[in-house]
């Protein structure tokens, strides 16, 4: 997962990205629970669970043993192989009503590759410096793994019994295919048996550059990712004798039509929530346009005003944009072929085939071949923003009281889409608050504020109890 959309939120509201949030100093461990969680965090950060290190089996085994030591029955702690050198973990916390569908909690064990030669510090050693935990996976997503693990262990040791089963699903390949999540959601769907899921793979609490709270994003939808290859073929010839038809010019005309094509506006619960939140921070003209567009998605005048906001422009419709070009074979020869890759981010629930057809109609040239490039197989609808779940999340946040909960649709992918695609709603919520510019997820020197890590431990415990009691 990445946090680019959160950065766009700041840009959309005109907030400065040049002011750094002051680092916190001297965060002290206040309990045995926090000490235990920190040790777990350090131990799993030390495991290279990237596609190079392939240590998800090691991490799954390590955490599985911690659960068994805490009193979970061996039958309720299941290591699940989902590919060569890939191991996921499913932990069931039995509840009072064993016939009711459970509540799922998701996080992923794997991380993006990190090379020691590129980092200032060892990426696979947890370092605490200037108020931050630094290391690969600190922000994405081992803090989520440990937050949930620590909460399950603490509650189990205290003898807490939820009203229904709690099911922890720790996947092995969110960063490289999401086969594990698909396996849980399809092959093991009946064994998992959850009504909905909470995905810890989210940077939910957003702080503005001045340190004030901006909002708390609850992710309920994801755009899907598809690319299309446009190709024009031509007999070519010598450049000294130009032909009336030229593959590069023909492709260029097609790309201009792609640029000019606008897919229809679509408003769902998630995009409507994001728009209403933006309206509260906008000038009167924009706020009125947002209200008009929610009321009537075909309102062209309102759409033009709303689309000036770069964040909202991406959540009200499918978008397709040219990203790569390749043409010609010699500088003194007419091109025999020209091709371009067009990347599309498709609104939840929209059939990619309809997007390809719309592009073909817009281009309106039989000489331009369109070939879909399959990059992502799952198309998932948006999760309904249930009032009971939103209320539980709101009541579980203590660090910033009365923070606004904002429905959020991501332009990137998470394990959540695999469950949404089979009718299981998933909501991204992590309990963490930080300036998204400070995370460096997928990049160098990835980090998470120390106080945010410890605060999230309490959040998970409170949220589990809030949800289990509803």
N, C-alpha and C positions, 0 to 999 in steps of 0.2 A: 504494500500500500504506500501511497505518497500523499503529501499534504499540499499539493499545488493549489487545489481549490480554496483552501483556507487563505493562502496568500492572495488569491484573486479577490477574496472578500475584503481584505484591507485595501487593495487597489481600488476596488469599486466604490469604496466610501471615502476615498481621498486621504487615507491615513498615511502618514510618513513611515517609510520602511528603513529609515536611516538611524533612528533612535533606538539604542539597545536597552533592553530591560535589565536593570541592575541585578547582579547575581546575589543570591542569598548566601549568607555565611553561617557557619557554625550550627547546622541542623543536628540536634542531638537525638539519639535513639532513646525512646521513652518507655519501652516495655519489652518483655521477652518476646512478644509476638512480632514487634518490629525487628528485633535482633534476628529472629528466625527467618523472617522474610528477606532481610538483607543478605543473610548467608545463602539462602536459596537463589537470590538474584545474582550474587557473585558467582555461584557455582554454575548456573546455566549460561551466564554471559561467557564463561570460560570455554563453553562447548561451541565448536564451529559447526553450526547447523546449516551452513550454506551448501550450495551445489558442489562446492569444492571439498569442504570438510565432511559432509555427509554424516553428521553426528546426531541426527534426530533419533536413531535407535538408542543411543547412549542417554540422551536427554529424557526420552520417554521412560526408559528403564529407571533412571534416577528418580524422576518424579513419582513413578508408580510405586517405588519402594517407600517414598515419603508418605504416600497415602495409606499404604498398608500399615506402616508403623503408627499412623494416627488412629487406626482402628477401623478402617474400611475393610470390608470382606474382600478376600482375594477375587471372588467372582464379580465384584463390582468395580474392579480395576482391570481394564482390558487393554493390552497393547495390540494395536491393529496395524499390520503391515499393509502398505498401499503401493508398493513398488520397490524396486531394487534400492536398498539402503535408505528406505523411507519407513518410518514408524510413527504412527499417531497414537493418541491415548484417549480412551473414553473412561470416565469415572462417574459412577452413578451414586448419588446420595439419596438413599431410600426415604420416602416421605410417608405420611400417615395413610393417604389414599393411594394404594398401589395400582388402582384401576384408572386413575386419572392420567391424562397426558402430562408429561413433565415440562419443566422449563429448562431450556438449553442455554449454556454459556460457552461462547466460542473464543478461541485465541489460537495463534499459530506458533509452532516451535521453531520454524525455519527463519533464516535471515538472508539478506542480500550479501553477496560476496564482499569481503573486506580484506585488503592486502596490507600487511604490516608496513611495507616500504612506503606506502602512501600516507599513512596515519602519523600524527604526532605521537600518539600513544599506542600501546598494544590494543587492537580492536577486540581481542578476546581475553581481556582482563578488565574487571570492573574497577574504574578509577573514580574516586570522589575528589573533585577539585572545584573551588570557587562556587560552591553551591549546586554543582551538577554531578550526576552520575554519567560517566562517559564510557562508551563501549558499543560494539555492534549489537543491535537489538534492544538497547535501552528504551528507545522510543517506539520501535516497531519490531516486535511486539512482545518482547519477553517481560516487560513490566506488567502487561496484561495477563500473561501466563502466570506469573508469580502472584499478582494481586488476587486472582481467582483461586489459585492453589492454596495460598495462605488463608483465605477466607474459609474455604472448605475444611481445611485442617483445624482451624480454630473452632469453628462451629461444631465439628465432629467431637473434638476433645471436650467441649463444654456440654455435650449431650443434647444439643439442639436437634429437634426433629421437625422438618418442614411439613407443610400440609400436603405436599405432593413431591414426587421425585425431582431432584435437581440433577441435570446431566451436563458434565463438563466435557467438551470436545476440543482437544488440542491437536491441530492438524499439522502435517509434515511438509506441505509444499504449497502454501499460499502464494509464495513469491515465484513459483516456477511451474504453475499448471493447475493447481487446486483440484488435483485428482482425489486427494484425501477427503476434502469437503464433499465432493460429488459422491464418493463412496458412502460416507455417512448419510447423506441426504437421500440416496437412492437404494443401494444394495442393503444398507443397514437401517433403513428408515423405520421399519417396524420395531427393531431392537432399540433404536434411539428413542422413538416415541415421545416427541416433544410437541407442544402446542405452538411455541414460538421460541426465538433465540435472542440473546443479548450478545453482541459481538464486541469484545474488548479491543479489537483492532480499529481504533478510532481515536483521533485527537479531538476530543469533544469540547472541552473548555477553552475558549479562545480569549487570550489577553491582548489588548491593544498595546502598541509600542510604549505607551506611558505607564503600563502596568495595570490599568483599569480593566475590569472584565467587559468583554465585548458581547459574549453570548455563549450558550452551550448548544452545540450542534448534535442533534440526534439523527444519525444517518438511517434513512428508511428506503433508499433506492439507489441504484447505480445505472449509469448509462452503459450500454454494451459497446464493444469495440469491434469494428470491422474495417477492412481495407479493400479497395477495388483497384485492379490494375487496368489502366486505359492504354490501349495499344493501337497504333496506326502503322500499316505496312504499305510499302511502295516499291516499284521496280528500281528506283534510284537512277543513277547515271553520273556523268561527269559534271562537276560544278560549273564548268564554263558554258554549259547548255541547260539553264534552268528549265524545269518542267512547270506546266500550269498548276500541277498538284505537287505538294511538298509535304512529307510526313510531319515535319516539325510544325509548319504553319497550321496544318489540319488539327494536330493535337493541341496547339495553342488556342485555336478557336474553341475547341471542346472544353478546355480548362477555363476559359473566360465564362462559358455558359455554366459550368459547375460553380464558379465563384458567384455568379449572379443568381443562382437558384436558391430559393428559400423554402425550406420544408414548413409545413403548416404548424402553427402554434398549438402546443398541447399543454394543458394544465392538469396536474394531478395533486393529491393532498400534499405531497412533498414540495413541489415547486410553488404551490400556492402559499404554503407556510413560509418559504424563503422569501417570496415576494412581499408578503405582509410585513415581515421583519424589516426588509429593506425600505418599505414605504414609511415605516415609523422614523427612519433616519434620513428621509429624502425631502426635497423641496416640494411645495404644494403641487406643482405641475406633474412631477414624477409620481408622487403618491396617488394623485387622481388617475393618472394613466394606468398605474398598477391595478387599482380597484376596477377600472373599466375593462382591462384585459382579463382579469380573473372572471368578471361577469360575462364577458363576451370575447373568447379567444380569436374571433375573426375580425376584431376591431383593428384595422390597419393603422389608424392614427395613433392609437394607444401603443401598439406594438413598436412603432418607430421610436417613441419616447422611451419605453422600457428597455429596448435593445441598446440604448446608449450606455447602460450599465453593463460592463463586461462580464460580471458574474451572472446577472439575470439573463443576459443574452444566450448563455450556454445551457440554461435549464428550462427554457420554454419551447425548445424545438430540437430535432435532430440536426446535427451539423456535419458537413463533409468539406474537407479542405485538402488541396494538393500538398504533398509533403516530400515527394522525391521525383526526379526526372532522369531519363536516360535516352539518348538519341544519337544517331549517326555513327559512322565507323571510320571516317577520314575527313580531314579539313578540306580536301579538294574533291569530295564526292557528295552527291546528293544523298540525303538520308534514306536508307532502305527501311528503317523502322524508327519509331519514336514511342516512348512509353512514359507513363506517369503513374505514381501511386497516389491514390486519394484515400485519406483516412476519415472514417465516419464514426461519430459518437452518437449512438442511437438511443432514443428515449425508451424508458422501460416498457416492455410489453409489445414493442413494435417489431413486426416481422422484417428481418433484413432483406428479404426478397422484394418487399415493397420499396425499400430504399434504393436497391439496384435498379428497379423498374423506373423509379422517379428520375434517377440520374440519366438513364438511357433516353427517356422522353425529353429531358431538358437539353441533352446534347443533340439529339435528333440528327444523327449522322451514322448511317449503316457502316461507314468505313472506320468507325471507331469501335474496337472490340472492348467489351467490359468483362473482366474476369475476376470474380470474387476471390480474395485471398483469405482463407480461413485462419483466423488467429484466436478466436474465442468462441466456444460452442454454445455457451449458456445464455439464453435470453430470459430475463426475469422481470416480473411485474413489480411495481412499488408496493411496499408494505403499508397497510392502513395505519395511520398514526392514532393508535388506540389511546383513549383518554386515561385508562387505568394504568397503562405502562408509562405514559408521560408523567402522570401524577407520582408514580413510584420513583421515577428518576429524579423528579424535582424535589421530593421529600427526602431523598438520600444525599443530596448535595448540601454540605455544611460549610465548606470553605468560602463560598460566595452565596449568601442568602438571596433569595428572590431573583436569581439570574434568569434571564429570558431563555426558554428552550426553543430552539429554532429547528424545524424539520429540515433535513439536509439530503440532497441528492448528489452523490459523488460522480465525478467524471472518470475515476479510476475503478479498479476492481478489488473486491474482497471475497472471502469465503461466503459471505452472506448471500450472494446471488445464487449459489448452488442450492440453498435451502428455499429461497423465495421461488425458485423455478419449479419446485414441487409443492408449492402451496403453504410453506411454513414461513411466516413473517419473521424478519430479523431486524433488530434495531442496534445500530452502532452507538456504544456508550462506554466511556472508559473511566470516568471520574477524575481525569487529569485536567489541569489548567496550566497553560503556558502560552507564550508567544510562539506561533508556529514557525517563525523564522529561526528559532533557536534549536529546533529538533535535529536538523540535518539528517533526517531519515533517508536511507539509501545512499547517503553521501559520506564525506569524511567526518570523523570525530563526532559521530552521532551521540546525542546526549538527552538527558531528562533532568529537570530540576529535582534535587533531593527531596525537598519538602513536598513536591507533587507526588513522588513515589509513595511516601509514607501516608499522605492524605488519601491516596487512592485505596489503601488497605481498609480504612474505615468505610469508605464509600461502598466497596464491594460487600462488606458484611451487612451494611444497612440496606442496600438494594436487594440482596438475596432475601432478607426478611420481609421487606416491603412487598416484593413480588409474590413470595410464598404465602402471604397472608391475604392475597386478593382473589 
